[in-house]
Amino acid sequence: MSVPPLDRRTFVLTAASAGSILGANDRVRVALIGCGGRGRYVARVMRDAPNTEFVAACDVYEPNASAAREWAGPDARAYADFRQVLERKDIDAVLIATPDHWHAIPAVLACQAGKHVYVEKPLALTIREGRAIVEAAKQSKAVFLMGTQQRSATHFPEVAEMVRNGRIGDVRYVRVWNFVNLTPDGIGSEPDAEPPAGLDWDFWLGPAPKVPYNRKRFLSTYRYFFAYSGGFITDYGNHRFDTVHQIMGVDAPRTVAACGGRFSVKGAGDVPDTLQVTYEYPGFVMSYEMSNLNGHGLGGRTEGMRYYNARGALDRPNGMAFYGTDGTIFADRIGYEVFAEPVSRDNPAPRVPVKRLNTQDATPLHARHFIDCIRGLMKPVLSPEDGHRATAIAHLGDIAYWTGHKLRWDAAREAFEGDAGAASHLTRAARPPWDIL
């Protein structure tokens, strides 16, 4: 199916939603754009909020749209084109859970249409796209929230209090890591083929380069291709960078340097299987480490503690570590532990109290928070600018990897100092007719 041309000015003028704040007893009518597994999960927990219903399900893959519509109920409608969703006057909000290369256009147009917007991370495929979303959200009167659900977690404010108030001393080094063993074949390989029934492959590609259909580029494995994603760093890293910003009270590094490559993992895709990025922030250094060759990550566990995505007996495959002069905090999505430094070489007494805490994944809290913000009961726990800055950190890591340069970043101008090669990666050329941002 060919995509009809999009006249952005006409679309904005004819869109007719006010983005108004709803009362506690008003029904919030939501549309799901992107009906894969993550989209359906977030929609399910979002609908648990009182007086919330999903009235539309949109996906270029008809089986996914139909499955979401059936879940939503008999009054919901299925769509293949998100623009038809945004034209509906009775829809208050949209949940955007498309592949990463399809975040920016629906998000910007939804803001311009006055819809409340919840968009999954990463905010956008490039830094320039992210800035376009931020500016559109500023112009809108509606609620905008990025799906970095760790912002709604109850334990990270405790970690922030300990770090910012010197409970573990001076923190000058922070580690972030994502490990998973994908050896030897990664996601495997398949030959190009005809798209499956019900899939508009050209629409799925959208602004990305036109290529033949390959199942490995589709559904759950698209993030292994730079054409549609930034790889693991923009997927898992984005969450943790936002949390580091929240805890350390920062929003941008001064310099970025990276190294890595695709060394051992075979199969489809072009993202690295090993990546290390060093970020220099004012007053501390952050190291991001990603490996698809080993799932151990940071080893060592405490009996009785639960760890996010742990698979083996001792692995800790995802997390953050805040190294202070008096103690260290290891944290992940569902808890944290405080480990103390000894008073001295001769005195093993701990300098700080040891503490451990477990919580739950905060996706349900974050989704409910979005609905509460629409009702005017709360203010968003992170701004569009916060979300953009956290996603930009991941993009900076990729750009440093692609160029092999140590980059100096001017966050105020969103520009690199004296590096035209790096600057060329701030955006990507979009394929017509989607070159509208």
Secondary structure, DSSP 8 states (H G I E B T S, - for coil): -------HHHHHHH---------TTS-EEEEEES-SHHHHHHHHHHTTSTTEEEEEEE-SBHHHHHHHHHHH-TT-EEES-HHHHHT-TT--EEEE---GGGSHHHHHHHHHTT-EEEE-SSS-SSHHHHHHHHHHHHH-SS-EEE--GGGG-SSHHHHHHHHHTTTT--EEEEEEEEE---TTTTT---------TTB-HHHHHTTS------GGGSGGGGGGSTTT---HIIIIIHHHHHHHHHHHT----SEEEEEEE--S--SS--S-SEEEEEEEETTEEEEEEEESS-S-BS----TT---TT--SSS-B-EEEEEEESSEEEEEETTEEEEEE-BSSSS---BSS--EEEE----HHHHHHHHHHHHTTSS--SS-HHHHHHHHHHHHHHHHHHHH---EEEETTTTEESS-HHHHTTSS----TTS---
